[in-house]
Amino acid sequence: MAALMRREEKAAGKFSILDEYMYCTVHSVVDEVCIYTARQEIEKKKGKRNVPLRIAEDGCKYDLGLTNEWNNLAGKYGWCIVCRKTASLLCKSSRVPLCSAECGGRHEKMMQMLEVYLEHREERAKYVHDVVMLFRSVCKLSQRDLTADVNAISL
C-alpha cells in the first residue's frame, strides 16, 4: 500500500526533482541487486563462478522470471527506471533501463532539471549561510538586551 501511495504522490508531482531522482535511482539499484542474484544462481547451476555485476549491452540472456512490486516481468534490462514497466531498452548515455522512447525523454528531462537544480545549489547555500549568520546576530543582540535589562532591574 505504501508503494501505491508513493506512486500516486509521484504522479501528482508532490516530489521535488531531487526526491524523484533518488526514488527512481534507489528502485533501480534494488532491481540490479535482484537481477544480479538471479543471474548468479543460474550461472552457479552451469558451473560458472564469475558473474558480471551489470547486465551486458546486449541484455540479459536468461528469462529470470522476476517480477517487481507491480507484477511486471523483468525485461531484457530489468525494469524501466521511470515507470517501472518491463525494460527492453538501455539508455546509451546514462546506461539505465527504459521501456520506451517516451520514458527516455522523461528521464532525459529529469536529468536536465536535476542538473539545473544542482547548479543553483551553491548559490542557495550562500543564502542559507547568510540567513544563519543573521539569525545568530539577532540572537546575540537579544541576549545582550536581556542581560542589560536584568542588570538594570537588580540595581
N, C-alpha and C positions, 0 to 999 in steps of 0.2 A: 504494500500500500504506500509506503514511504517513497519508493521508486516512482510510482504513478504520480504522486503529488509533486515530486521534483520535476518530472517530465512536463506536467501541466504548468508549473511555475516557469520552466524554461520556455515553453511555448508562449506564455503570457508576457515574456520579456521582463520578468522580475529579477533576473540575474544581471550583474554588471558584466562587461565583456571579459574581465579577468576571471570572474566566477564561472562564466560559461566555458571559457577555455580550460580552466582547471577541471571542471566537471567532465568535459569530453576527454581530456588527457588522462585523468585517473581511470575512467572506464576503459580507455584504450590500453593502458598498462595492465590492468587486470585481465583484459582479453588476451593480451600477449602471453601472460603467465599461464592462463588456462590452455591456450593453443600449444604453447611450448611443452607443457606437461603431457598433453595428449599425444603430441608428436614423439616425445621422448619414450612414452610407453610403447608406441608402435615400433619405433626403432630398436628398442631393447628386445622385443619379441623377434626381430630379424637378426639380432646379434650385433648390432652396431652400438658403439658407446658414445661417440661424439655427435651431438645434435646441435646445429647452429641455433643461436638464440633467436634470430629474426627469420621470418619466412623469406625465401629467396624471391628474386624479382619475378620469376615465372609462377609464383604462387605455391600454395600447399599442394603436395602431390597425393595426399590421402583424404578420404572422406572421414573426417574426425567424428562426425555425429554429435558435435557440441551445439547446444542452444544457449542463447543469452536470456536475460530476465524477461524478454518479450516473446520468448519461444521462437526466435528467428535462428535458423541454422547458420552455422559458420560457413562463410563462403570461401572462395579461393584465398582471400586475405583476411578472413575473420569477419568482423562487423564494422559497419560504417562509423567513423569517428563522430559524424554529425548527427545522424538519425538512428543509429543502432540497427539498421537493417542489414541483410546479408551483403557483404562487400566482395565484389568481383573485380574491382579496380584498385590501383595503387597510385597515389599522387606522386608524380615524378620529382617534384621539388621538395616536398616535405616527407615523403615516404609514409604516408598514413593511408589506411584503408578507406575506400569510398564505395558507395553503391551506385552513384550516377554523376553525370556532369553537373547537375543541379546542386548536389551536395558538395561537389568540388568547388563550385562557385561560392557557395555559402562558407566553406572552410577558408577559401582564399580571402573573402571579405572579412571573416573573423580575424584572420592573421593580420590583415592590414589595419583593422580597427585596434587590435591589441598593440601593434607597433606604434600607432599614434598615441594610444593611452600611455604606453611606457615612455615615449619621447617626452611627454609633459610631466612625467613623474618627478624629475629633479626640480622642475620649477615649482610644483606643488609642495615638495619637501622644504624648499626655501620659505614659502609662505607659512607652512606649519611651524617651522623653526621660529620665524618672526612672531607668530601668534603666541607660542610658548614663552618666548622671551618677554613679550609684553605682559602676559599673564603673571609671570614671576615678578616683574617690576611692580605691577599693581598689588600683588600680594605683599611684597616687601613694604611698599608705601602704606598699605592698610595696617600692617603690623606696627610701623613706626607711629602712626597716628594713634593707634590704640594704646601703645606703650606711653606716649606723651600724655594722653588723657588720663591714664591710670596714675601716672606720677603727679599730675596736676590735682587730682582728687585726693590723693594721700597727703598732700602738703597741707 
